[in-house]
């Protein structure tokens, strides 16, 4: 394991200086899931959750969250994101969420992808909490990180 990049020589929090790095095409993909009761899955599938279309609202929430990551996580750089994809797939056990984020910049978009997944899952939780007291969010992780020279 390497050294921490977000601390200065005195051990204080510090934003990394990326200003000397060349811009590169960067992409990150994250995934996570929320396990739901079968009755909740049926309510989502039939669009009968009182708060509305769970999967669409979660998708939009994830996209919005990725764009605002630097406002939520103190040492993240503001980025000009080129593309955000959030996919919410309903299955028999719950919802799997995948988020892909792309930009051209001097630092990666891992945190944006992870934030998109996390907020999409939290949105599903919020929309379903009235009918499901046993929801569990699991397995949120980064699954891909790439960069390529321009």
Contact map, one row per residue, 1 for C-alpha under 8 A:
111000000000000000000000000000000000000000000000000000000000000000000000000000000000000000000000000000000000000000000000000000000000000000000000000000
111100000000000000000000000000000000000000000000000000000000000000000000000000000000000000000000000000000000000000000000000000000000000000000000000000
111110000000000000000000000000000000000000000000000000000000000000000000000000000000000000000000000000000000000000000000000000000000000000000000000000
011111100000000000000000000000000000000000000000000000000000000000000000000000000000000000000000000000000000000000000000000000000000000000000000000000
001111100000000100000000000000000000000000000000000000000000000000000000000000000000000000000000000000000000000000000000000000000000000000000000000000
000111110000111100000000000000000000000000000000000000000000000000000000001000000000000000000000000000000000000000000000000000000000000000000000000000
000111111111111000000000000000000000000000000000000000000000000000000000000000000000000000000000000000000000000000000000000000000000000000000000000000
000001111111110000000000000000000000000000000000000000000000000000000000000000000000000000000000000000000000000000000000000000000000000000000000000000
000000111111000000000000000000000000000000000000000000000000000000000000000000000000000000000000000000000000000000000000000000000000000000000000000000
000000111111000000000000000000000000000000000000000000000000000000000000000000000000000000000000000000000000000000000000000000000000000000000000000000
000000111111100000000000000000000000000000000000000000000000000000000000000000000000000000000000000000000000000000000000000000000000000000000000000000
000000111111110000000000000000000000000000000000000000000000000000000000000000000000000000000000000000000000000000000000000000000000000000000000000000
000001110011111000000000000000000000000000000000000000000000000000000000000000000000000000000000000000000000000000000000000000000000000000000000000000
000001110001111100000000000000000000000000000000000000000000000000000000001000000000000000000000000000000000000000000000000000000000000000000000000000
000001100000111110000000000000000000000000000000000000000000000000000000001100000000000000000000000000000000000000000000000000000000000000000000000000
000011000000011111000000000000000000000000000000000000000000000000000000001000000000000000000000000000000000000000000000000000000000000000000000000000
000000000000001111110000000000000000000000000000000000000000000000000000000000000000000000000000000000000000000000000000000000000000000000000000000000
000000000000000111111000000000000000000000000000000000000000000000000000000000000000000000000000000000000110000000000000000000000000000000000000000000
000000000000000011111000000000000000000000000000000000000000000000000000000000000000000000000000000000000100000000000000000000000000000000000000000000
000000000000000011111100000000000000000000000000000000000000000000000000000000000000000000000000000000000000000000000000000000000000000000000000000000
000000000000000001111110000000000000000000000000000000000000000000000000000000000000000000000000000000000100000000000000000000000000000000000000000000
000000000000000000011111000000000000000000000000000000000000000000000000000000000000000000000000000000001100000000000000000000000000000000000000000000
000000000000000000001111100000000000000000000000000000000000000000000000000000000000000000000000000000011100000000000000000000000000000000000000000011
000000000000000000000111110000000000000000000000000000000000000000000000000000000000000000000000000000011100000000000000000000000000000000000000001111
000000000000000000000011111000000000000000000000000000000000000000000000000000000000000000000000000001111000000000000000000000000000000000000000001111
000000000000000000000001111100000000000000000000000000000000000000000000000000000000000000000000000001111011100000000000000000000000000000000000111100
000000000000000000000000111110000000000000000000000000000000000000000000000000000000000000000000000111100001110000000000000000000000000000000001111000
000000000000000000000000011111000000000000000000000000000000000000000000000000000000000000000000000111000001110010000000000000000000000000000111110000
000000000000000000000000001111100000000000000000000000000000000000000000000000000000000000000000011110000000010011000000000000000000000000000111100000
000000000000000000000000000111110000000000000000000000000000000000000000000000000000000000000000011100000000010011001000000000000000000000011111000000
000000000000000000000000000011111000000000000000000000000000000000000000000000000000000000000001111000000000000001001000000000000000000000111110000000
000000000000000000000000000001111100000000000000000000000000000000000000000000000000000000000001110000000000000000001100100000000000000011111000000000
000000000000000000000000000000111110000000000000000000000000000000000000000000000000000000000111100000000000000000000000100000000000000011110000000000
000000000000000000000000000000011111000000000000000000000000000000000000000000000000000000000111000000000000000000000000100010000000001111000000000000
000000000000000000000000000000001111100000000000000000000000000000000000000000000000000000001110000000000000000000000000000000000000001111000000000000
000000000000000000000000000000000111110110000000000000000000000000000000000000000000000000001110000000000000000000000000000000000001011100000000000000
000000000000000000000000000000000011111110000000000000000000000000000000000000000000000000001100000000000000000000000000000000000001011000000000000000
000000000000000000000000000000000001111111000000000000000000000000000000000000000000000000011100000000000000000000000000000000000000000000000000000000
000000000000000000000000000000000000111111100000000000000000000000000000000000000000000000000000000000000000000000000000000000000000000000000000000000
000000000000000000000000000000000001111111110000000000000000000000000000000000000000000000000000000000000000000000000000000000010011000000000000000000
000000000000000000000000000000000001111111111000000000000000000000000000000000000000000001111100000000000000000000000000000000000000000000000000000000
000000000000000000000000000000000000011111111100000000000000000000000000000000000000000000000000000000000000000000000000000000000000000000000000000000
000000000000000000000000000000000000001111111111100000000000000000000000000000000000000000000000000000000000000000000000000000000000000000000000000000
000000000000000000000000000000000000000111111111100011100000000000000000000000000000000000000000000000000000000000000000000000000000000000000000000000
000000000000000000000000000000000000000011111111000000000000000000000000000000000000000001000000000000000000000000000000000000000000000000000000000000
000000000000000000000000000000000000000001111111000000000000000000000000000000000000000000000000000000000000000000000000000000000000000000000000000000
000000000000000000000000000000000000000000111111100111000000000000000000000000000000000000000000000000000000000000000000000000000000000000000000000000
000000000000000000000000000000000000000000111111110110000000000000000000000000000000000000000000000000000000000000000000000000000000000000000000000000
000000000000000000000000000000000000000000110011111111000000000000000000000000000000000000000000000000000000000000000000000000110000000000000000000000
000000000000000000000000000000000000000000000001111100000000000000000000000000000000000000000000000000000000000000000000000000000000000000000000000000
000000000000000000000000000000000000000000000000111111000000000000000000000000000000000000000000000000000000000000000000000000100000000000000000000000
000000000000000000000000000000000000000000000011111111001000000000000000000000000000000000000000000000000000000000000000000000100000000000000000000000
000000000000000000000000000000000000000000010011101111111000000000000000000000000000000000000000000000000000000000000000000000000000000000000000000000
000000000000000000000000000000000000000000010010101111111100000000000000000000000000000000000000000000000000000000000000001100100000000000000000000000
000000000000000000000000000000000000000000010000000011111110000000000000000000000000000110000000000000000000000000000000000100000000000000000000000000
000000000000000000000000000000000000000000000000000011111111000000000000000000000000000000000000000000000000000000000000000000000000000000000000000000
000000000000000000000000000000000000000000000000000111111111100000000000000000000000000000000000000000000000000000000000001000000000000000000000000000
000000000000000000000000000000000000000000000000000001111111110000000000000000000000000100000000000000000000000000000011101100000000000000000000000000
000000000000000000000000000000000000000000000000000000111111111000000000000000000000011100000000000000000000000000000001000000000000000000000000000000
000000000000000000000000000000000000000000000000000000011111111100000000000000000000010000000000000000000000000000000001000000000000000000000000000000
000000000000000000000000000000000000000000000000000000001111111110000000000000000000000000000000000000000000000000010011001000000000000000000000000000
000000000000000000000000000000000000000000000000000000000111111111000000000000000000010000000000001000000000000000111111000000000000000000000000000000
000000000000000000000000000000000000000000000000000000000011111111100000000000000001110000000000000000000000000000010000000000000000000000000000000000
000000000000000000000000000000000000000000000000000000000001111111110000000000000000000000000000000000000000000000010000000000000000000000000000000000
000000000000000000000000000000000000000000000000000000000000111111111000000000000000000000000000000000000000000100110010000000000000000000000000000000
000000000000000000000000000000000000000000000000000000000000011111111000000000000001000000000000000010000000001110110000000000000000000000000000000000
000000000000000000000000000000000000000000000000000000000000001111111100000000001000000000000000000000000000000100000000000000000000000000000000000000
000000000000000000000000000000000000000000000000000000000000000111111111000000000000000000000000000000000000000000000000000000000000000000000000000000
000000000000000000000000000000000000000000000000000000000000000011111111100101000000000000000000000000000000001100100000000000000000000000000000000000
000000000000000000000000000000000000000000000000000000000000000000111111111111100000000000000000000000000000000000000000000000000000000000000000000000
000000000000000000000000000000000000000000000000000000000000000000011111110000000000000000000000000000000000000000000000000000000000000000000000000000
000000000000000000000000000000000000000000000000000000000000000000011111110000000000000000000000000000000000000000000000000000000000000000000000000000
000000000000000000000000000000000000000000000000000000000000000000001111111100000000000000000000000000000000000000000000000000000000000000000000000000
000000000000000000000000000000000000000000000000000000000000000000000111111100000000000000000000000000000000000000000000000000000000000000000000000000
000001000000011100000000000000000000000000000000000000000000000000000100111110000000000000000000000000000000000000000000000000000000000000000000000000
000000000000001000000000000000000000000000000000000000000000000000001100111111000000000000000000000000000000001000000000000000000000000000000000000000
000000000000000000000000000000000000000000000000000000000000000000000100001111100000000000000000000000000010000000000000000000000000000000000000000000
000000000000000000000000000000000000000000000000000000000000000000001100000111110000000000000000000000000000000000000000000000000000000000000000000000
000000000000000000000000000000000000000000000000000000000000000000000100000011111000000000000000000000101000000000000000000000000000000000000000000000
000000000000000000000000000000000000000000000000000000000000000000000000000001111100000000000000000000111000000000000000000000000000000000000000000000
000000000000000000000000000000000000000000000000000000000000000000100000000000111111000000000000000011110000000000000000000000000000000000000000000000
000000000000000000000000000000000000000000000000000000000000000000000000000000011111000000000000000011110000000000000000000000000000000000000000000000
000000000000000000000000000000000000000000000000000000000000000000000000000000001111100000000000000111100000000000000000000000000000000000000000000000
000000000000000000000000000000000000000000000000000000000000001001000000000000001111110000000000001111000000000000000000000000000000000000000000000000
000000000000000000000000000000000000000000000000000000000000001000000000000000000011111000000000011110000000000000000000000000000000000000000000000000
000000000000000000000000000000000000000000000000000000000011011000000000000000000001111100000000111100000000000000011000000000000000000000000000000000
000000000000000000000000000000000000000000000000000000000010000000000000000000000000111110000000111000000000000000000000000000000000000000000000000000
000000000000000000000000000000000000000000000000000000100110000000000000000000000000011111000011110000000000000000000000000000000000000000000000000000
000000000000000000000000000000000000000000000000000000100000000000000000000000000000001111100011100000000000000000000000000000000000000000000000000000
000000000000000000000000000000000000000010001000000000000000000000000000000000000000000111111111000000000000000000000000000000000000000000000000000000
000000000000000000000000000000000000000010000000000000000000000000000000000000000000000011111111000000000000000000000000000000000000000000000000000000
000000000000000000000000000000000000010010000000000000000000000000000000000000000000000001111100000000000000000000000000000000000000000000000000000000
000000000000000000000000000000000011110010000000000000000000000000000000000000000000000001111110000000000000000000000000000000000000000000000000000000
000000000000000000000000000000001111110010000000000000000000000000000000000000000000000001111111000000000000000000000000000000000000000000000000000000
000000000000000000000000000000001111000000000000000000000000000000000000000000000000000111101111100000000000000000000000000000000000000000000000000000
000000000000000000000000000000111100000000000000000000000000000000000000000000000000000111100111110000000000000000000000000000000000000000000000000000
000000000000000000000000000000111000000000000000000000000000000000000000000000000000011110000011111000000000000000001001100000000000000000000000000000
000000000000000000000000000011110000000000000000000000000000000000000000000000000000111100000001111100000000000000001000000000000000000000000000000000
000000000000000000000000000011100000000000000000000000000000010000000000000000000001111000000000111110000000000011011000000000000000000000000000000000
000000000000000000000000001111000000000000000000000000000000000000000000000000000011110000000000011111000000000010000000000000000000000000000000000000
000000000000000000000000001110000000000000000000000000000000000001000000000000001111100000000000001111100000110110000000000000000000000000000000000000
000000000000000000000000111100000000000000000000000000000000000000000000000000001111000000000000000111110000100000000000000000000000000000000000000000
000000000000000000000000111000000000000000000000000000000000000000000000000000111110000000000000000011111000100000000000000000000000000000000000000000
000000000000000000000011110000000000000000000000000000000000000000000000000000011100000000000000000001111100000000000000000000000000000000000000000000
000000000000000000000111110000000000000000000000000000000000000000000000000000110000000000000000000000111111000000000000000000000000000000000000000000
000000000000000001101111000000000000000000000000000000000000000000000000000000000000000000000000000000011111000000000000000000000000000000000000000000
000000000000000001000000010000000000000000000000000000000000000000000000000010000000000000000000000000001111100000000000000000000000000000000000000000
000000000000000000000000011100000000000000000000000000000000000000000000000000000000000000000000000000001111111000000000000000000000000000000000101000
000000000000000000000000011100000000000000000000000000000000000000000000000000000000000000000000000011100011111110000000000000000000000000000000000000
000000000000000000000000001111000000000000000000000000000000000000000000000000000000000000000000000010000001111111000000000000000000000000000100100000
000000000000000000000000000000000000000000000000000000000000000001001000000100000000000000000000000000000001111111100000000000000000000000000000000000
000000000000000000000000000000000000000000000000000000000000000011101000000000000000000000000000000010000000111111110000000000000000000000000000000000
000000000000000000000000000111000000000000000000000000000000000001000000000000000000000000000000001110000000111111111000000000000000000000000100000000
000000000000000000000000000011100000000000000000000000000000000000000000000000000000000000000000001000000000011111111100000000000000000000011100000000
000000000000000000000000000000000000000000000000000000000000010011001000000000000000000000000000000000000000001111111110000000000000000000000000000000
000000000000000000000000000000000000000000000000000000000000111111000000000000000000010000000000001000000000000111111111000000000000000000000000000000
000000000000000000000000000001110000000000000000000000000000010000000000000000000000010000000000111000000000000011111111100000000000000000010000000000
000000000000000000000000000000010000000000000000000000000000010000000000000000000000000000000000000000000000000001111111110000000000000000010000000000
000000000000000000000000000000000000000000000000000000000100110010000000000000000000000000000000000000000000000000111111111000000000000000000000000000
000000000000000000000000000000000000000000000000000000000111110000000000000000000000000000000000100000000000000000011111111100000000000000000000000000
000000000000000000000000000000011100000000000000000000000100000000000000000000000000000000000000100000000000000000001111111110000000000010000000000000
000000000000000000000000000000000000000000000000000000000000000000000000000000000000000000000000000000000000000000000111111111000000000000000000000000
000000000000000000000000000000000000000000000000000001001100100000000000000000000000000000000000000000000000000000000011111111100000000000000000000000
000000000000000000000000000000000000000000000000000001100100000000000000000000000000000000000000000000000000000000000001111111110000000000000000000000
000000000000000000000000000000000100000000000000000000000000000000000000000000000000000000000000000000000000000000000000111111111000001000000000000000
000000000000000000000000000000000000000000000000000000000000000000000000000000000000000000000000000000000000000000000000011111111000000000000000000000
000000000000000000000000000000000000000000000000101101000000000000000000000000000000000000000000000000000000000000000000001111111100000000000000000000
000000000000000000000000000000000000000100000000100000000000000000000000000000000000000000000000000000000000000000000000000111111111000000000000000000
000000000000000000000000000000000000000000000000000000000000000000000000000000000000000000000000000000000000000000000000000011111111101000000000000000
000000000000000000000000000000000000000000000000000000000000000000000000000000000000000000000000000000000000000000000000000000111111100000000000000000
000000000000000000000000000000000000000100000000000000000000000000000000000000000000000000000000000000000000000000000000000000011111100000000000000000
000000000000000000000000000000000001100100000000000000000000000000000000000000000000000000000000000000000000000000000000000000011111111000000000000000
000000000000000000000000000000000000000000000000000000000000000000000000000000000000000000000000000000000000000000000000000000001111111000000000000000
000000000000000000000000000000000001100000000000000000000000000000000000000000000000000000000000000000000000000000000000000000000001111100000000000000
000000000000000000000000000000000111100000000000000000000000000000000000000000000000000000000000000000000000000000000000000010001001111110000000000000
000000000000000000000000000000000111000000000000000000000000000000000000000000000000000000000000000000000000000000000000000000000000011111000000000000
000000000000000000000000000000011110000000000000000000000000000000000000000000000000000000000000000000000000000000000000100000000000001111110000000000
000000000000000000000000000000011110000000000000000000000000000000000000000000000000000000000000000000000000000000000000000000000000000111110000000000
000000000000000000000000000000111000000000000000000000000000000000000000000000000000000000000000000000000000000000000000000000000000000011111000000000
000000000000000000000000000001111000000000000000000000000000000000000000000000000000000000000000000000000000000001001100000000000000000011111100000000
000000000000000000000000000001110000000000000000000000000000000000000000000000000000000000000000000000000000000001000000000000000000000000111110000000
000000000000000000000000000111100000000000000000000000000000000000000000000000000000000000000000000000000000010011000000000000000000000000011111100000
000000000000000000000000000111100000000000000000000000000000000000000000000000000000000000000000000000000000000000000000000000000000000000001111100000
000000000000000000000000001111000000000000000000000000000000000000000000000000000000000000000000000000000000000000000000000000000000000000000111110000
000000000000000000000000011110000000000000000000000000000000000000000000000000000000000000000000000000000001010000000000000000000000000000000111111000
000000000000000000000000011100000000000000000000000000000000000000000000000000000000000000000000000000000000000000000000000000000000000000000001111100
000000000000000000000001111000000000000000000000000000000000000000000000000000000000000000000000000000000001000000000000000000000000000000000000111110
000000000000000000000001110000000000000000000000000000000000000000000000000000000000000000000000000000000000000000000000000000000000000000000000011111
000000000000000000000011100000000000000000000000000000000000000000000000000000000000000000000000000000000000000000000000000000000000000000000000001111
000000000000000000000011100000000000000000000000000000000000000000000000000000000000000000000000000000000000000000000000000000000000000000000000000111
